[in-house]
Amino acid sequence: MIDLTKAVISFDYQSSELAQTSRSLKTLYSTPEGTVPMDRGFGLSQEYVGYPIDAAKNLVALDIIEKTEKYEPDLKVKDISFALGNEGELIPTILITRSE
């Protein structure tokens, strides 16, 4: 299972607003798509549940990239990797950069 609530977000740049940006991205990544009234597209799709792990990782990574571009247009996903957590879950590590 991929645990999006434990996603690790890092940045390859410095800014005084990194804490706020990190909170915004954590909210975006941990919210299931379709659960926010007035913006049903906010959050990540849960369609990866039940897929083989490699397919699920690809679906989650693609959704993270697309939703970051949509909801934080000044940012870009530079890299996504997955690490095994203590309880067997996969935890995404997301490296963010500024858009050009």
Secondary structure, DSSP 8 states (H G I E B T S, - for coil): -B-GGG-EEEESS--TTHHHHHHHHHHHHHSBTT-STT-TT-SB--TTTTS-HHHHHHHHHHHHHHHHHHH-TTEEEEEEEEEE-TTS-EEEEEEEEE--
